[in-house]
Amino acid sequence: MLAYFVILGLAEGIWVARIPGVKVRLHLTDGLLGLSLPVGSAGLVAVMPLAGRLADWFGSARLCRLAGLAVAVLPLALWTAGTLPAVIGALLAFGITGGLMTVALGAQGVQMEQAYGRPLMASFYASFSVGGLAGAVLGGLLAWLRAGPAAVAAIAVAGTATVLIAGRWLLGDPAGPGGRMMARPPGQAGRRRLRIRGPRYRARAGPGRGWRDPHSPRLLALGLLALCSLISEGAAANWSGLYLRDDLGAQRGFAAAGFAAFSLAMAAGRLAGDRLAARYGPAGMVRRCGLLAAAGLASALLSHGPLGAVIGFALSGAGFSCMIPQLFSAAGRVDPDRPTGDIARVAGLGYLGLVGGPALIGGCASLAGLPAALGLAAVLGLGVAAFAGILEPPLTARAEVSGTDPARPAGS
């Protein structure tokens, strides 16, 4: 599992480091580049409604392997693309395969949490953040050395081998009534297979479930929280450097420190997130994360110096770190019979923030200034904190887990 998240983050980091080179190589204007970059996010959002069905039909483990192989080799296509249509096509393919992999990994993560009986999703996303940072450093080094396609091909081969080897430890299909099986957990080859309690997983896709099924109100609420979270997260990450340079007068080199601090704090927050989620519960964790993210953005906006703003962006990164992992994990627990479909629906709504968020923040910045736009991101963080109680399971679900009757008084 961790290896797949690292591969996904590594591929994205390599591409981010390649963007300046692509702009120079293809003689792109800022406007044309800006229109091209959201293609990947659009592909990711577009594939979400189909991702859940594919995972139900083929199984999340098989979908993980197939999408992981594509993600491992796509950096080579992005690195060697010699025309704008080739870049757009590679970005679209990366967005689609990344979306499929995100949904399948989410389902795998929920099943893994059920297997071990404790939160794990934040650690998985921490490995994605670590992979993204490593990819950005590696991509920057390759660009500095002016490495050719052979070096990127070697990385793709290593990633492909990692996907094939790590695929042996993904959760397999269910076996036996009332449980799922984990095919050969790490370090337990030949021993008794790990059994996950809960309803059986339906390997074949049933009739499509629209937004009218009984679980839809809760899934819609989780999706809206994910949407607010990703809009705010994208605003803090993408606009921090511009705020430091244009509004606070930071030097160009120091302006990049805002995003670096944000990213490092996010990775650190995810490493500690599972322990905190086990202590405070999913709702308590998201509530605290929302408050911390909003406080971090507010402190960055109220600061009169670049250093104070960088500290504020770091606090916001720690706050945003565990929102999406906890929201996706909660979506997978709404109906344990169909975790992939529910994660896909929540992720599809949430990731609209990646497509529409930049336009929303940019429009607000044009009308009222960038500080006001970042203030809107802080308000959205407060909104996530205010409605974090949605992550708590309904009374009937908690009663089913504990084996009690919700209508019967305790001790009767």
N, C-alpha and C positions, 0 to 999 in steps of 0.2 A: 504493500500500500504506500509506504513512505517513498519508495523508489518512483512510483508513478507520479506522485505529486511533485517530486523533485524534477522529473523529466519535463512535466508540463511547465513548471516555473522556469527551468533552464531554457527551454525553447523560447518562451516569451522574453526572457532577459536578453538573449542573444539578438532577437529581432529589435528590441528597443535600442540596443547599442548600435545596430546597423542603420537606423533611420537617418542620421545625418549623412552617412555615406551614400545612401540611396538618393537622397535629395540632390547631392552634388553630382552623382554619376548620371542621373537622368535629367538634370537641369530643371528641377521642379520648382515652381513658385510656392510660397507659403500657403496660398489659397488652394492650389491643386493638391499639395500634400495633405492639407487639412481635410479635403474632401475624400481622400483615399484612405486615410487611417481608420475611420470608423467602419470600413467594410468588414473587418474582422469581427468587431463587436456585433454588427448587424447579422452576420452569418451565425454567430453564437446564439443570438436571441431567436433567429428564425428556426433553428434546428431544435429548440427546446421542446415544442409540442410533439415532435417526432421522437425525441430521445427516450422519453419514458416508454413509449410503445416498443421501440427497438430493444430496450433493456428487458422489458417484460417478455418479449418474444425470444431473443437470443440468450438472455441471461446477462446480468451486469458484468460478470467476470469475463465472458467472451467479448462483450462490447468494449470493456476496458483494454483488453489485449489488442484488438483491432485498431481502436482509436489511438492507443499508445504507440503502436508501430508507425502510424501516419504522423503523429506529433513529433516523433523522434527524428524523422527524415525531412520534415518540412522546413527546418532552419536552412538546410542546404538550398531548397528552392527559393526561399526568401533572399538568401545571400547572393545567389547567382542570377536572379531575375534581371534581365537587361532592358526591359521595356516596362512602361507603366501598366499595360494590361496584364503582363506577367506578374507584376507585384500585386495587383488587385486580385488576380486569380489565386495566388499563393496565400494572400491574406484571408480571402474568403474560405479557402480550404482549411486554413489554420483555425479560423473561427468555428467552422462546422465541427471539425474533429475535436477541437478543444471543448465545445459544448457537449458533445457526446461523452467525452471522457469525464467532464465535470459531473454530469448526472450519474454515470455509472460509478464513479468513485464515491459520490455521495451515498449511493445505496450500499456500496461495500462498507463505507465508514459506519453507517447506521447498524448494519449487521455485526460489524466488529465490536461496536459499543455494546450490543446485546450479548455478544459472546463473552466479553470480559466484565460486563456489569459495571462499567464506569465510563465517564466521558473520555473520548479520544479524538474527537473531530478537530479540536484546536491544534493538536499536535500534527495532524495530517496537513492542515493548512499552514502550519509553521514550516514544514518541509517545503511547501510550495514557495513561501517567502524566501527561504534560504536558497532554493533553486533559482529563483528570480534574481537575487543578488549575485549569486555565482555566475549566472548567465550574462548579466550585465557586465561584470568584471571580465569574464572570458571574452565576450564580444568586443569590449573596448580594447583588450589586449590584441585580439586578432586584427582589429581595425588599425591599431597603432603599428603593428608589424606588417600591415598590408598583406595579410595572409590570403592565399588563393583558395579555390574551391576544395583542394585536397585536404586542407586542415579542417574545414567545416565537414567534409565527408567523413573524416576520421571520427569527429564528434558524433555524427549521425550513426555511424556503425557502432560506436560504444553505447549510444542510447538505445539502439535497436537490441543489442545483446542484453542490456539491462532489463528492457521490457520483457524479453522472452524468458529470462531467468526468473525475474520477480513475479511473473504471471503464475508460477507454480504455487505461490502462497496466497493467491486470491481466494475468496470464499467460493466454494463450489455450490452445486445444486443441492436442494434438500434431499434428505433420505430418511424415510421413516415418518410416521405420523407425528404432527405437532412440533416439528423442529427442523432446523436447517443444519447442514454440516459444513465444517470448514475443512477443505482438503489440505491435509498435512500442514498444520501450523508450524511456524518456524521453530526448529529445534525439537519437534515432536514427530518426525518421520517414523512410521512404523508403530507409533503408539495409538492409543484410543483417540479417535477423532473428536474434535471439540464440537459440542452440541449447543445450539442456540435455541433458547426457549422462545416459544411464541407460535403464532399461526404459521401454517405452511406457506411457502412462497409459491405463487402460481407462475410456472415457467412460461406458459403460453399466454399471450395477451387476450384478455377478455374483451367484451364490448367496450368501446371508448366511453370514458366518463367525462362528461362536460362539467361546467361550473355549476350544474344544478344538483349534483349529488349531495348527500347529507354533510359531507366533510368540507364542502366548498367555502362556507363562510369563514371557517378557521384558516383554511389554506389561503383565501383571498387576503385575510388580515396579515398573515405571515408574509405573503408576497409584497404587500404594501410597505411593511416594515423593512423588508429587504430592499425595496426600491428606494426608500428614504435613506437607508444606510449607504447604499452604493452611490447615490447622488452626492451625499455629504463626503464620503470617502474620496470619490473622484475629484471633488472640488478642492479638498485639502491637499491631495497629492499633486494634482496637475497645475494648480494656481499658486502654490506656495512660493515657488521661485520668482514668479512675476510680481507677487505682492512684496517680497523682500527687496527686489531690485527697484521697482517703480514707485512703491508707496513709502518704503523705509530707506531707500537710497543705498542699499547694500551693494558691495562690489559684485561683479558678475560671477566670480569664482565662489564667493560666500553665499550667493543666492541659491546655489545648488545644495547648500547644507540643509535647507528646509526639507527637501524631498528625502535626502539621505537620512536625516534624523527621523522623519516620519516612517520610512521603510524599516530602519533598524528597530525602532520602538514597536512597530507592528510585529516583526518577527519575534522579538523578545516577549511581547504580550501573548502571542500564540503558544510559545513554549511553556508559559506558565498557565495558560488558559484552562487546561483540563483539570488541574488541581483546584483552581478557583471555582470552576463550574461544579465540581463535586462538592465543594464546601457551600456555595451559595445557591446552587440550583440554576437551571437554564434561565428562568425569568429574572432571578436576582443578578445573575451574571450580566445579562443584556442590559438590565436597568443601570447597573454600575458603569458598564461600558459606554452607554449613551451619555450619562452624566459626565464621565471623564472626557469623552470626545468633545462635547459641547464646551466644557470648561477649558479644554486645551485650545480650541479655536477662539474662544472669547479672550483668553489671555494673549494669544498671538495678535488679535486685533486691537487690544487695549495697550499692548506694549509699544513703547516709543523707540525701541532700539532693535536692530536685527537679531542680537543674541537672545533677547527675551522672546521674540517671535519664533525663533528656531526651537526654543524649549517648549513653547506652546504647541507647535506642530508635532513635536515628539510626543507630547501628552495626548494629542488627538490621535496619533497613530496607535498608541497603546490602547486607546478607547475603541477605535474601530477594529482592532485586531480580531476580536472574538465574536463580533456581531453576526457576520455571515455564517461562520461555522455553526454557531448555536441555532440560528434560524433554519438552516438546511437540515440540521440534525432533528430539530423539532418537527419539520415538515415530514421527514421520513418516519417519525413515530406516530403521526396522525392516524394512519392505517397501515399497520405492519404487514398486511397482506400485499400492499402495493406501494412500497417505499419509493421505487424509481419514478413512477408516474407523479406522485405527490411532490417529490423534490423537483422534478422537471417543471411542474406548474409554478411552484414558488420561485424557482430560479429564473424561469422565463419572464415572469413579471419583474423580478428584482433586477435582472440584467438590462432591462429597458433603461435603467439609470445610467448604464455605460454609454448608451446611444443618445438619449435625450438630455442627460445631465450636463455635458459640456455646453450644449446650446442654451440650456436654462441658465446656468451660471454665467455664461458669456453675455447673454441678453441682459441679465440683471446688472452685470458689471458695466455694460454700455449705458444703461439707463441711470443707475444710481452709484456707480463706482464699485471697484473690486472689494473694498471692505464691507460694503452692504451685501454683496453677493456671498462672501464668506460668512457673513452674519446669518444669511438664510440657511447655509449648511449647518451652522450651530443650532438653529431653531429645529431643523429636521432631526438632529441628534437628540435634542430634548424630547421631540415627539416619539422617537423610538423608545427612549427611557420611560415615557409616560404610559405607553401601551405595551410594555414588556410583559405584563401579566398574561398576554395571549399565549405565551409559550408554556404556561402551566397546563397540564393535561386536564380535560374535563373530569368532573367528579366520578362519572361512570367509568372512565378509563382507569382512574386511580383505584377504584374499587375492584375492577377486574384484575389488576396487577396484584393487589393485596389479597384477593380471594374473598372479599366481604361484599355484603349487599348494601348499596348506598342508601336504600330506603329503611334499613333495619338498624335500630340504635345499637351502639357498641355495647357488648356485654350481654345482650338479650338472647 
